[in-house]
Amino acid sequence: MSAQKDKSSTVKNVIAIVAFALLLLVGIWSAVQVIMFVPRLFSDTGVATQRDAGNEVELGDRDIVARLSKETVQSGEPVTIEWAHSGTSDGVLSFSYACKEGFYFQIDGRTVACNAPYNILATDSSLEVVPLSAKASVEAPLAITYTNPQGESVRDTQTLTVNNFSIAKDTIDEANEDTVAAPGPIEPVQPSTATTVTNEPVATVTPRPVVRTVRIPRTSNPYGTSDLATEMVAIGDINRFGEFEAKGVVRLYARGAAKFKVTNLGDKQSGSWYFLANLPTQGGYPFTSQIQPSLMPGASAEIFMTFDQLVPGIYPFTVHVDPFNQIQELSELNNTTGLNITVLNY
């Protein structure tokens, strides 16, 4: 009986020693992992900073920070935008800029629409853009926006000054000219007339009728050039009284609405034309208009659109007149416009 007890006691001691040795090994392994992890916790690979080509963007206590490689550039000179954010790679990054007459950005040789997000890989930390301006000087606000998987967004904005010395020089040369051309005969201006045309959209049933008012103040020069320019008037929704109400925030089940104007700034009638509109609706499909009547020099067409099937979030309403440059114009830089609209999730 005593021998059995001694044997049992010996087995228990062996098991206790083995268990203690295992616990000791686990403790040592855990300590090694902590020692290896702590240096990484404070390294430059975290979300506090992001490094690109040896330059570090400090995030500090902010959720997103963007900076420019240059704050003032010449038209056509590339600019690098760098940023850091506190989000994860599961989110969405985008670049956007405000609409300015005679100004636009290019990325990889392609024109980027104003007031519309240009998506970037969430793992990227820099983007090269090329500003192009038909003005002597332009202050161009731009933004980098990060949106997490839950739809929450943070944004940082910067302002880029873009100069065009060639245009500025031409203006100075003209001002310093010694000779002044004699004024030509003044042509009589025809009285303005107004017509209203209503067309049904052809893409889907979502957009409502397009209504426009055309004013015709003067005649067309057959040897001149047309120039279609578009600009936003307002964006909003249709209220319960059936009237348009301009606002930047609408509810999910509201009927959205937008007004924009197309003007022929040239001295020759435009001929027939059409436009593409990207709507803040389910699917985000582009709406293609019917052929629009020719605009005389100085004539304007104010176009009113309504649309439903809205999607929660911040989305752009953008318009591109003569999208494939079928009309010979003085400038193609003023054919695009747009505004953002925020759709609430209720």
ROBADO-11365 format. One line per field, with one value per residue (C-alpha): residue number from 1; residue in one letter; z negated, y negated, x negated. Coordinates in steps of 0.2 Angstrom, whole numbers, plus 5000, padded with zeros to 4 digits. Layout:
nr: (NUM|...)
rest: (A|...)
z: (Z|...)
y: (Y|...)
x: (X|...)
This chain:
nr: (1|2|3|4|5|6|7|8|9|10|11|12|13|14|15|16|17|18|19|20|21|22|23|24|25|26|27|28|29|30|31|32|33|34|35|36|37|38|39|40|41|42|43|44|45|46|47|48|49|50|51|52|53|54|55|56|57|58|59|60|61|62|63|64|65|66|67|68|69|70|71|72|73|74|75|76|77|78|79|80|81|82|83|84|85|86|87|88|89|90|91|92|93|94|95|96|97|98|99|100|101|102|103|104|105|106|107|108|109|110|111|112|113|114|115|116|117|118|119|120|121|122|123|124|125|126|127|128|129|130|131|132|133|134|135|136|137|138|139|140|141|142|143|144|145|146|147|148|149|150|151|152|153|154|155|156|157|158|159|160|161|162|163|164|165|166|167|168|169|170|171|172|173|174|175|176|177|178|179|180|181|182|183|184|185|186|187|188|189|190|191|192|193|194|195|196|197|198|199|200|201|202|203|204|205|206|207|208|209|210|211|212|213|214|215|216|217|218|219|220|221|222|223|224|225|226|227|228|229|230|231|232|233|234|235|236|237|238|239|240|241|242|243|244|245|246|247|248|249|250|251|252|253|254|255|256|257|258|259|260|261|262|263|264|265|266|267|268|269|270|271|272|273|274|275|276|277|278|279|280|281|282|283|284|285|286|287|288|289|290|291|292|293|294|295|296|297|298|299|300|301|302|303|304|305|306|307|308|309|310|311|312|313|314|315|316|317|318|319|320|321|322|323|324|325|326|327|328|329|330|331|332|333|334|335|336|337|338|339|340|341|342|343|344|345|346)
rest: (M|S|A|Q|K|D|K|S|S|T|V|K|N|V|I|A|I|V|A|F|A|L|L|L|L|V|G|I|W|S|A|V|Q|V|I|M|F|V|P|R|L|F|S|D|T|G|V|A|T|Q|R|D|A|G|N|E|V|E|L|G|D|R|D|I|V|A|R|L|S|K|E|T|V|Q|S|G|E|P|V|T|I|E|W|A|H|S|G|T|S|D|G|V|L|S|F|S|Y|A|C|K|E|G|F|Y|F|Q|I|D|G|R|T|V|A|C|N|A|P|Y|N|I|L|A|T|D|S|S|L|E|V|V|P|L|S|A|K|A|S|V|E|A|P|L|A|I|T|Y|T|N|P|Q|G|E|S|V|R|D|T|Q|T|L|T|V|N|N|F|S|I|A|K|D|T|I|D|E|A|N|E|D|T|V|A|A|P|G|P|I|E|P|V|Q|P|S|T|A|T|T|V|T|N|E|P|V|A|T|V|T|P|R|P|V|V|R|T|V|R|I|P|R|T|S|N|P|Y|G|T|S|D|L|A|T|E|M|V|A|I|G|D|I|N|R|F|G|E|F|E|A|K|G|V|V|R|L|Y|A|R|G|A|A|K|F|K|V|T|N|L|G|D|K|Q|S|G|S|W|Y|F|L|A|N|L|P|T|Q|G|G|Y|P|F|T|S|Q|I|Q|P|S|L|M|P|G|A|S|A|E|I|F|M|T|F|D|Q|L|V|P|G|I|Y|P|F|T|V|H|V|D|P|F|N|Q|I|Q|E|L|S|E|L|N|N|T|T|G|L|N|I|T|V|L|N|Y)
z: (5000|4995|5012|5022|5013|5016|5035|5036|5027|5039|5055|5048|5045|5063|5070|5059|5065|5083|5081|5073|5087|5100|5091|5090|5109|5113|5103|5111|5128|5124|5117|5133|5144|5134|5135|5154|5156|5145|5157|5172|5162|5163|5180|5195|5202|5192|5196|5186|5201|5219|5228|5246|5254|5237|5234|5219|5217|5199|5194|5176|5167|5184|5193|5210|5216|5234|5241|5258|5264|5271|5266|5282|5299|5317|5328|5334|5320|5310|5292|5279|5266|5251|5236|5220|5212|5197|5206|5213|5230|5231|5234|5249|5254|5266|5274|5279|5283|5284|5301|5308|5325|5337|5325|5323|5317|5327|5320|5331|5346|5343|5338|5320|5318|5305|5290|5293|5283|5291|5282|5276|5269|5251|5249|5258|5249|5264|5281|5295|5303|5317|5316|5332|5333|5346|5334|5329|5311|5302|5283|5284|5269|5268|5256|5251|5243|5233|5231|5219|5222|5211|5223|5211|5220|5215|5227|5228|5240|5248|5260|5275|5284|5303|5314|5333|5337|5356|5353|5341|5353|5368|5357|5352|5371|5376|5363|5369|5387|5394|5408|5405|5418|5424|5417|5430|5434|5420|5425|5419|5406|5409|5396|5384|5386|5375|5379|5368|5373|5364|5368|5359|5354|5365|5353|5339|5330|5316|5322|5324|5339|5344|5346|5354|5358|5373|5375|5393|5392|5408|5424|5429|5438|5451|5450|5431|5417|5404|5386|5375|5356|5342|5324|5310|5304|5289|5282|5270|5270|5273|5258|5252|5262|5278|5279|5281|5265|5266|5252|5250|5239|5244|5237|5244|5252|5258|5276|5280|5292|5301|5311|5323|5337|5354|5363|5380|5376|5394|5410|5420|5417|5409|5419|5411|5395|5380|5363|5351|5332|5318|5306|5287|5289|5288|5300|5303|5322|5334|5341|5360|5365|5382|5395|5389|5401|5407|5396|5405|5398|5381|5379|5363|5360|5341|5339|5324|5320|5306|5301|5288|5281|5271|5262|5244|5243|5252|5271|5285|5298|5313|5331|5347|5362|5379|5370|5386|5393|5408|5409|5413|5398|5392|5376|5370|5352|5348|5353|5336|5320|5305|5286|5272|5263|5246|5245|5227|5223|5218)
y: (5000|4988|4992|4988|4971|4967|4971|4960|4946|4947|4946|4931|4923|4926|4919|4903|4901|4903|4891|4878|4880|4877|4861|4855|4857|4849|4834|4832|4833|4820|4808|4810|4806|4790|4785|4787|4778|4762|4755|4757|4748|4732|4734|4724|4738|4734|4722|4707|4703|4709|4708|4705|4703|4699|4685|4687|4681|4678|4682|4676|4676|4674|4688|4683|4671|4666|4655|4649|4651|4632|4619|4609|4616|4612|4619|4636|4639|4655|4654|4669|4670|4680|4685|4696|4702|4712|4724|4742|4748|4754|4736|4725|4711|4697|4681|4667|4648|4633|4628|4612|4604|4608|4621|4639|4653|4668|4685|4696|4686|4687|4672|4673|4666|4652|4654|4673|4686|4694|4711|4716|4732|4732|4738|4723|4709|4697|4691|4681|4669|4656|4639|4631|4613|4601|4587|4576|4582|4594|4599|4617|4626|4644|4658|4676|4686|4702|4712|4727|4743|4735|4720|4708|4695|4684|4671|4659|4645|4635|4620|4620|4604|4607|4594|4592|4580|4581|4574|4561|4555|4554|4543|4531|4530|4526|4512|4505|4504|4486|4487|4489|4497|4486|4492|4501|4498|4503|4516|4515|4527|4537|4537|4552|4565|4580|4597|4612|4630|4646|4663|4680|4688|4703|4714|4720|4714|4707|4690|4679|4667|4655|4637|4623|4605|4598|4579|4573|4556|4555|4563|4576|4573|4587|4585|4584|4598|4603|4606|4616|4613|4621|4616|4623|4612|4622|4640|4646|4655|4653|4648|4654|4639|4645|4631|4632|4628|4625|4634|4644|4658|4668|4684|4701|4702|4684|4680|4672|4657|4647|4631|4627|4614|4616|4600|4597|4585|4585|4575|4590|4600|4617|4629|4644|4650|4662|4665|4679|4678|4689|4691|4695|4710|4729|4736|4719|4720|4706|4697|4693|4679|4677|4666|4648|4633|4622|4607|4590|4579|4573|4585|4595|4611|4614|4633|4640|4658|4669|4686|4699|4716|4706|4715|4710|4701|4686|4687|4675|4669|4666|4660|4661|4651|4657|4671|4678|4660|4662|4643|4632|4619|4606|4616|4633|4629|4622|4637|4645|4640|4648|4647|4660|4665|4674|4687|4692|4710|4707)
x: (5000|4986|4977|4992|4993|4975|4977|4993|4983|4969|4980|4989|4972|4966|4983|4981|4963|4968|4982|4971|4958|4972|4978|4961|4958|4975|4970|4953|4961|4974|4960|4950|4965|4969|4951|4952|4968|4965|4952|4964|4978|4968|4960|4965|4975|4991|5005|4997|4986|4984|4967|4964|4947|4940|4953|4964|4982|4985|5003|5002|5019|5029|5038|5031|5017|5013|4999|4993|4975|4977|4990|4987|4984|4985|4999|4994|4981|4984|4988|4987|5000|4995|5006|5008|5024|5029|5040|5037|5034|5053|5059|5060|5048|5053|5046|5057|5056|5068|5074|5065|5068|5054|5046|5044|5033|5026|5020|5010|5015|5033|5044|5052|5070|5072|5083|5082|5072|5057|5055|5037|5031|5033|5015|5008|5000|4996|5004|4996|5008|5005|5015|5020|5026|5033|5032|5017|5019|5031|5033|5038|5045|5042|5046|5041|5055|5055|5071|5071|5082|5096|5098|5090|5078|5064|5056|5041|5041|5026|5026|5014|5010|5008|5000|5000|4986|4990|5007|5001|4987|5000|5011|4996|4991|5008|5009|4992|4997|4995|5008|5026|5037|5052|5068|5079|5097|5109|5121|5139|5144|5160|5173|5172|5185|5189|5195|5198|5195|5199|5191|5192|5176|5171|5160|5172|5187|5177|5174|5189|5192|5179|5185|5175|5177|5167|5164|5157|5149|5139|5135|5122|5105|5103|5084|5084|5082|5095|5090|5102|5100|5109|5112|5122|5137|5143|5146|5159|5176|5194|5204|5221|5229|5221|5209|5190|5180|5161|5152|5136|5144|5159|5168|5167|5184|5185|5185|5168|5167|5154|5153|5138|5136|5127|5122|5114|5100|5094|5099|5106|5121|5117|5127|5136|5128|5131|5125|5121|5126|5120|5134|5132|5144|5143|5131|5123|5127|5123|5139|5138|5149|5158|5151|5153|5157|5144|5139|5136|5121|5125|5140|5142|5152|5157|5160|5169|5168|5177|5172|5176|5169|5156|5142|5136|5120|5111|5112|5109|5121|5110|5114|5103|5109|5102|5093|5084|5079|5090|5092|5077|5076|5065|5062|5066|5061|5078|5089|5090|5098|5106|5111|5111|5127|5128|5142|5147|5151|5169)
